[in-house]
Amino acid sequence: MSKADLIIYTNHLRLRMKLRKVPHDLPKQIYRNAKERYRDEITGHYVAVMTSDVNGRHREMALSYDENDRVAELITIHPVEALQKLSRIRTGRWRKL
């Protein structure tokens, strides 16, 4: 579980949530409860991955975020396919935390 006291939704995240019809509380739930966490070596952001129900489908969702000084800034959210995730881990783009 992450430790931030303040969770901020960026404008980009809000746009992506609207376009992808992601429920409002889902990014916060993923941030707080995800068991899989990575550091994206290309973007420098953290990534939390969790299986969720979105638009009637059970799928893995990836949440990119930055965290410091007890503040988490949630950047974007998107579905991630198993092969995409595996590829990012194998190539070293995503490093397990």
BAFI-3210 file (N, C-alpha, C; in Angstrom, 3 decimals, decimal comma, padded with zeros to 6 digits):
// residues 97
n [1|2|3|4|5|6|7|8|9|10|11|12|13|14|15|16|17|18|19|20|21|22|23|24|25|26|27|28|29|30|31|32|33|34|35|36|37|38|39|40|41|42|43|44|45|46|47|48|49|50|51|52|53|54|55|56|57|58|59|60|61|62|63|64|65|66|67|68|69|70|71|72|73|74|75|76|77|78|79|80|81|82|83|84|85|86|87|88|89|90|91|92|93|94|95|96|97]
n.u [000,840|000,516|001,875|001,025|-000,507|-002,030|-003,797|-003,654|-005,450|-004,405|-005,014|-004,697|-005,119|-007,827|-008,985|-008,324|-009,747|-012,349|-012,527|-012,097|-014,077|-013,741|-014,432|-014,727|-013,418|-011,655|-008,838|-007,698|-008,226|-006,657|-004,109|-003,883|-004,273|-002,990|-001,072|000,993|003,769|005,781|008,704|008,872|011,315|011,730|009,940|010,218|008,241|006,185|004,418|001,381|-000,326|-003,387|-006,077|-009,309|-012,832|-014,041|-016,196|-017,850|-016,036|-013,521|-010,366|-006,789|-005,506|-003,345|-001,812|-000,195|001,986|003,368|005,233|005,919|007,070|004,801|002,729|000,774|000,680|-001,496|-001,191|-001,931|-004,196|-004,712|-005,855|-003,994|-002,587|-001,771|000,505|001,702|002,449|004,204|006,193|007,206|008,285|010,195|011,957|013,074|012,037|009,985|010,670|010,485|009,208]
n.v [-001,181|002,233|005,342|008,014|010,993|012,841|012,724|013,477|014,105|014,440|016,758|015,446|012,766|012,923|013,494|011,137|009,290|010,074|009,651|006,903|005,958|005,413|004,611|007,113|006,683|004,603|005,002|005,894|003,674|001,730|002,867|002,752|-000,002|-001,802|-004,707|-005,168|-003,326|-001,039|000,613|002,799|002,831|004,448|006,665|007,466|007,452|005,920|002,794|001,254|-001,794|-003,428|-005,759|-005,012|-004,235|-002,744|-000,971|-003,231|-005,224|-007,446|-006,621|-005,968|-002,994|-000,262|002,174|005,178|007,110|009,736|010,158|011,796|013,388|012,673|013,089|012,045|012,092|011,321|010,231|008,983|006,489|003,253|000,366|-002,671|-005,187|-008,651|-009,561|-007,127|-006,134|-008,173|-007,954|-005,372|-005,788|-007,819|-006,532|-004,720|-002,245|-001,812|-001,936|-004,021|-003,041]
n.w [000,000|-000,766|000,503|000,408|001,589|000,290|-002,683|-006,014|-008,941|-012,184|-014,928|-017,333|-016,599|-015,852|-018,352|-019,790|-018,253|-018,774|-021,575|-021,683|-020,126|-017,369|-014,026|-011,450|-008,898|-009,386|-010,222|-007,784|-006,157|-007,423|-007,060|-004,254|-003,639|-005,390|-006,054|-007,730|-008,634|-010,405|-011,767|-014,374|-016,628|-018,824|-018,787|-016,184|-014,321|-011,760|-011,892|-011,293|-011,287|-011,664|-011,602|-012,731|-012,933|-015,720|-017,652|-017,948|-018,423|-017,314|-016,596|-016,774|-015,461|-015,917|-013,998|-014,114|-012,129|-010,022|-007,042|-004,063|-001,060|000,455|-001,278|-003,965|-007,409|-009,788|-013,025|-015,562|-016,893|-018,167|-020,037|-019,941|-021,795|-021,259|-022,713|-023,405|-020,894|-020,021|-021,988|-021,450|-018,947|-019,453|-021,254|-019,611|-019,351|-017,475|-014,140|-011,369|-008,207]
ca.u [000,000|001,306|001,831|000,692|-001,662|-002,796|-003,813|-004,064|-005,752|-003,988|-005,980|-004,538|-005,815|-009,273|-009,342|-008,261|-010,854|-013,577|-012,488|-012,135|-015,218|-013,210|-015,094|-013,951|-012,588|-010,773|-007,402|-007,335|-008,231|-005,473|-002,953|-003,832|-004,410|-002,285|-000,001|002,093|004,276|006,987|009,250|009,038|012,660|011,721|009,241|010,598|007,065|005,827|003,257|000,664|-001,176|-004,384|-007,230|-010,507|-013,970|-014,217|-017,132|-018,346|-014,948|-012,543|-009,087|-005,725|-005,378|-002,065|-001,910|001,100|001,921|004,568|004,994|006,967|006,612|003,469|001,748|000,777|000,067|-001,892|-000,935|-002,777|-004,675|-005,064|-005,818|-002,732|-002,714|-000,759|001,740|002,329|003,068|005,326|007,226|007,809|009,092|011,331|012,924|013,640|011,381|009,343|011,449|009,644|009,585]
ca.v [000,000|003,453|006,125|009,427|011,543|013,623|012,129|014,485|013,650|015,445|017,011|014,377|011,592|013,173|013,353|009,715|008,618|010,405|008,980|005,447|005,683|004,806|005,153|008,154|006,214|003,498|005,307|005,943|002,288|001,062|003,440|002,286|-001,439|-002,655|-005,568|-005,074|-001,958|-000,971|001,915|002,864|003,366|005,435|007,892|007,830|007,374|004,631|002,165|000,276|-002,614|-004,177|-006,219|-004,274|-004,272|-001,460|-001,074|-004,587|-006,155|-007,707|-006,471|-005,316|-001,561|000,307|003,551|005,849|008,140|010,220|010,176|012,378|014,219|012,251|013,507|011,211|012,725|010,256|010,827|008,407|005,131|002,578|-001,093|-003,247|-006,605|-009,487|-009,571|-005,802|-006,073|-009,098|-007,362|-004,230|-006,343|-008,558|-005,614|-003,871|-000,935|-001,772|-002,608|-004,325|-002,356]
ca.w [000,000|-000,863|001,721|000,212|002,299|-000,674|-004,020|-006,990|-010,298|-013,166|-016,000|-018,325|-016,068|-015,954|-019,765|-020,129|-017,569|-019,507|-022,876|-021,495|-019,241|-016,148|-012,839|-010,773|-007,783|-009,770|-010,118|-006,366|-005,677|-007,965|-006,371|-002,865|-003,434|-006,362|-005,539|-008,700|-008,790|-011,226|-012,136|-015,829|-016,840|-019,905|-018,367|-014,821|-013,459|-011,174|-012,525|-010,481|-012,158|-010,910|-012,369|-012,340|-013,845|-016,390|-018,776|-018,064|-018,752|-016,267|-017,277|-016,025|-015,711|-015,501|-013,529|-013,989|-011,100|-009,355|-005,602|-003,237|000,067|000,882|-002,291|-005,167|-008,568|-010,705|-014,338|-016,605|-016,658|-019,417|-019,973|-020,401|-022,137|-020,610|-023,507|-023,276|-019,573|-020,031|-022,835|-020,745|-017,855|-020,038|-021,859|-018,564|-019,283|-016,159|-013,095|-010,213|-006,961]
c.u [000,882|000,982|001,386|-000,560|-002,599|-002,667|-004,414|-004,310|-005,313|-005,095|-005,909|-005,264|-007,320|-009,763|-009,369|-009,398|-012,165|-013,635|-012,652|-013,274|-014,797|-013,924|-014,165|-013,002|-011,577|-009,283|-006,918|-007,279|-007,001|-004,224|-002,805|-003,700|-003,619|-001,161|001,224|002,486|005,618|007,464|009,458|010,362|012,725|011,099|009,691|009,434|006,960|004,591|002,680|-000,287|-002,107|-005,522|-008,483|-011,617|-014,175|-015,107|-017,579|-017,301|-013,984|-011,171|-008,053|-005,644|-004,037|-002,277|-000,505|000,966|003,312|004,228|006,188|006,348|005,171|002,358|001,901|000,038|-000,205|-001,934|-001,849|-003,162|-005,054|-005,080|-004,474|-002,950|-001,554|000,561|002,465|003,095|004,314|006,494|007,945|008,685|010,345|012,385|013,574|013,022|010,692|010,195|010,576|010,154|009,542]
c.v [001,240|004,388|007,573|009,818|012,269|012,974|013,140|013,805|014,751|015,650|015,927|013,105|011,762|013,007|011,874|008,934|008,856|009,646|007,469|004,997|004,905|005,427|006,079|007,631|005,132|003,854|005,320|004,526|001,534|001,563|002,849|000,772|-002,346|-003,436|-005,526|-003,615|-002,000|000,470|001,855|003,566|004,397|006,748|008,381|007,783|005,994|004,118|001,145|-000,470|-003,443|-004,580|-005,539|-004,514|-002,875|-001,689|-002,516|-005,618|-006,254|-007,651|-005,807|-003,852|-001,098|001,778|004,113|006,977|008,561|010,336|010,800|013,240|013,950|012,757|012,579|011,958|011,625|010,833|010,294|006,988|004,521|001,073|-001,582|-004,742|-007,380|-009,473|-008,228|-005,719|-006,950|-008,543|-006,222|-004,704|-007,011|-007,634|-004,702|-002,499|-000,762|-002,590|-002,776|-003,580|-003,332]
c.w [000,000|000,288|001,573|000,992|001,345|-002,049|-004,985|-008,338|-011,258|-014,203|-017,066|-017,864|-016,207|-017,405|-020,160|-019,479|-018,318|-020,831|-022,752|-020,575|-017,996|-014,951|-012,045|-009,702|-008,168|-009,709|-008,668|-005,777|-006,164|-007,237|-004,968|-002,725|-004,368|-005,696|-006,468|-008,873|-009,506|-011,310|-013,639|-016,102|-017,964|-019,431|-016,994|-013,838|-012,818|-011,903|-011,551|-011,411|-011,284|-011,833|-011,821|-013,345|-014,405|-017,605|-019,019|-018,425|-017,586|-016,933|-016,390|-016,453|-015,151|-015,159|-013,393|-012,984|-010,648|-007,883|-004,906|-002,141|000,453|-000,027|-003,497|-006,263|-009,586|-012,111|-015,432|-016,231|-018,004|-019,203|-020,493|-020,626|-021,504|-021,378|-023,462|-021,968|-019,538|-020,846|-022,122|-019,587|-018,417|-020,622|-020,830|-018,496|-017,929|-015,198|-011,856|-008,983|-005,805]
res [m|s|k|a|d|l|i|i|y|t|n|h|l|r|l|r|m|k|l|r|k|v|p|h|d|l|p|k|q|i|y|r|n|a|k|e|r|y|r|d|e|i|t|g|h|y|v|a|v|m|t|s|d|v|n|g|r|h|r|e|m|a|l|s|y|d|e|n|d|r|v|a|e|l|i|t|i|h|p|v|e|a|l|q|k|l|s|r|i|r|t|g|r|w|r|k|l]
***
